[in-house]
Amino acid sequence: MEGSHNYKQAKEDFVSGTTGSSITHVNFISLVALTSVALYAAIQTRTRKPRTRSGAGAGSGFFASWALLILPMLLAMTLAADYPYVLWLSVLLGGCAAWVLRMPVVERGTPLPSTQSQSRSQPGSPARLGAGAGVAVGTAAGGGGVSGGGGGGGGGGGVPMREREGGEMWTHTHTKMKTKGVRLPPLPALSTYRAHMMLMTVLAILAVDFPVFPRALAKCETFGVSLMDLGVGSFVFSQGVVSAIPLVKDPRYLRAPLLPKLFRVVRKSLPVIALGGVRVLFVKGTEYPEHVTEYGVHWNFFITLAVLPILQVLLHPLLVYLQISISMLGALVAIVQQLALSRFGFGWQDYVLFAPRASLVSMNKEGLVSLLGYLSIQLLGLSAGTIVLPPTPSFFSRRQKALAKALDGAAGVGVGGGGRKRRNSDPVDSDEEEEYTGKTRAKPSKLRQADRDGDVGGGQLDLDLDLDLAAPRQLDKTATELCAYSIVWWALLGMVRLAGVDGGWKQGEGGVSRRMVNLSYILWVAAFNVSFLLCYVVVLDLWIYADAGDASDSDPATSASTKARMQSKRTSAMMKMDDNDNDNPPRLLEVINEYGLYVFLLANVLTGLINLSMSTMYMSDGKAMLVLSVYSMVCCGVPWIISRRKRETEGLGLGVGSEDTKYK
């Protein structure tokens, strides 16, 4: 018993007192994931075979996918962690060689739906947008990181999102979204980004227990930057990105009654809180090594993930009242958090660092004090989601402005309960909207939604949402917007550090702090995630897979309306397909997204079993790499096998429970 206690104390000391690495070092390690998927794509686009109904072909097998996509990330945070730029350059050169020296690109055209998927899909025109949508809550935490909600990793994260709304259920897998028949077109770059966040978290939560994982990459005690510190914030950011889905689909969601929204979010948060409670009981009951200064004695990241969507919904009326952008609100919350930490505010920083753990509140001071900072990160992620999820980055802001005008007009003509009066012009159908959708006006029957979606003073809310959602993605504009935000966040981070806003320059006296989620940490997480999301969009969707669409998209002679119709057909075909014919994102990353929650739970169970069954802290590098390799294969192989068997079952016509039919 005494020996067990001594090992527990030694293990806690092993992961405590770290001061981190540098932002450049963390960026180089993270770049390995980007270059590995670029290498995979470069090889796949030149060797792709037609995919069968069971999912075979159209990409590499499991072991090849694992070697190209997972192994480089594992090496980057273990054996090659001290010189990640060498590994990064090696993978990059391999991708360039595959791109230049291999056979010509396999011809790819517009993906067509299979006979099987056509038989299951319901034909028809683009679907109407439902009256409401809910906020997806991420459910993953513990160990070294978390998974973003609604998908991680998830980020996130990679957790598939399911939401019941008005008797209908919608899912998010491969960034494919639908509610009451309405879907947003897939964005493979976002799926790849979130799958990588999930995989790096899954690898890190076990690798940190071995000496082969550098202490500089473990969570910092108080101040500093590290890979695992970044992982926590990144999955909160990823959760914010996917929580933008209901706002993008329905501009009325922000103005919907607060109490029903709040009730739905609280109800969805209860299972996450329950998971947090189970984790507390497990840690306390087994004397599992724990790092109290991460979140507190009882608090853990499950609880943080459960509370954040509730706080976000409470801010919806403020967004409507102040009429400010989501990114501006996120920045204001970050400033409030920094003021509260400073001695000029509430002095939360001194409270976290020096207050004794004498009460229930002080025992969990890190978790409570960091909440406001994590809320800021989620809001900045929400802002990014309104940029990358819709067809154009200006979609959300234009729709909100149009909605405000429509509501004002409806209230004006409806005062006193008078008869319905049609406005002379529809605020949505401006010249800019005509260029965007390729149409000047839809049929009045499609525009009139007040009877179903609610009137304001008897007026009609005429918003043609379907045309917007079916419009072609303008990824060049999305990339430009992401680039601008990336520059802003990096510049603000530099100015905050130069000004010493968050403390002195001596090591351990100030700077980035995940423990308190101060202003520097918030800006760092936002800058990193926006920058890497930009990289995924550019490398995958604008470069490697840019020719997957029809060539007429780039033909200036093609009219805007023709492009819109063609893109709508391609999007419909892509969403009816069971198989990802272009293998973008790679099949392995796709199944990580599809079963992300189960992957993370499996990873946590395996991490606990491994730590209870062997003394990881004293294991040699060779044995540690063997354990980590097998562990990563199991975490990736289980969802791979489940997905393959599911597709084989559907190929035999037995796919009664498949998502394509179950949730239509």
ABEGO torsion letter per residue (X at the ends): XAAAAAAAAAAAAAABGBAEBBAAAAAAAAAAAAAAAAAAAAAAAAABBBBBAAGBEGEBBAAAAAAAAAAAAAAAABAAAABAAAAAAAAAAAAAAAAAABBBBBBBBBBBBBAAAAAABBBEBBBBBBABBBBBBBBBBEEABBBBBGGOOXOAGGBBBBBBBGGBBBBBBGGBBBBGGBBBBBBAAAAAAAAAAAAAAAAAAAAAABAABBAAABBBAABEBBAAAAAAAAAAAAAAAAAAAAAAABAAAAABBAAAAAAAAAAAAAAAAAAAAAAAAAAAAAGBBBBAAAAEAABBAAAAAAAAAAAAAAAAAAAAAAGBBAAAAAAAAAAAAAAAABAABAGAAAAAAABBBABAAAAAAAAAAAAAAAAAAAAAAAAAAAAAABABAAAAAAAAAAAAAAAAAAAAAABGGBBBBBBABBAABBAAAAAAAGBABBBAAAABAAAAAEBBGGBBBBBBAAAAAABBBBAAAAAAAAAAAAAAAAAAAAAAAAAGAAEBABBGAEEBBAAAGBAAAAAAAAAAAAAAAAAAAAAAAAAAAAAABBAAAABAABBAAAAAAAAAAAAAAAAABABBAAGOBBAAAAAAAAAAAAAAAAAAAAAAAAAAABBAAABBAAAAAAAAAAAAAAAAAAAAAAAAAAAAAAAAGABAABAAAAAX
